[in-house]
Amino acid sequence: MSHGDVPMTQWRKSSRSATSDNTSCVEIAQLARNIGVRDSKDPAGPKIALQPAGFRVLLDAVKRGEHDRP
């Protein structure tokens, strides 16, 4: 794949994500040992890879609203 993606990486958005092009959303991918996270509006941009336990911590914080903008 282009843009430095790991070959055969399949990125996906939440089924709850709106279909509008201007909606802020992240995509995730199951990597060999980690969970990949990227901005759906900038798929060629920066990506992070988290260990499964770290991803769960991030997901729990997001669900609690800890990363919401004021």
DATADA-V894125 format. One line per field, one symbol per residue. phi: phi as a letter, one per 20 degrees, with the letter a starting at -180 (. if undefined). psi: psi as a letter, one per 30 degrees, with the letter a starting at -180 (. if undefined). burial: b if it has 24 or more other ideal C-beta (glycine too) atoms within 12 Angstrom, else e. A space follows every 10 residues. Layout:
# DATADA-V894125
phi = ???
psi = ???
burial = ???
This chain:
# DATADA-V894125
phi = .emmffgmfd ebeffeffef feefbddcbe egccdecbef ecfeefcccd fgffffffff ffffnfdfff
psi = llggkkkgkj kklkffklfk fgkkllllkj aeflkkklkf fiffakllkk leeeeeeeee eeefgfgkk.
burial = eeeeeeeebe beeeeeeeee eeeebbbbbe beeebbbbeb eebeeebeee eeeebeeeee eeeeeeeeee
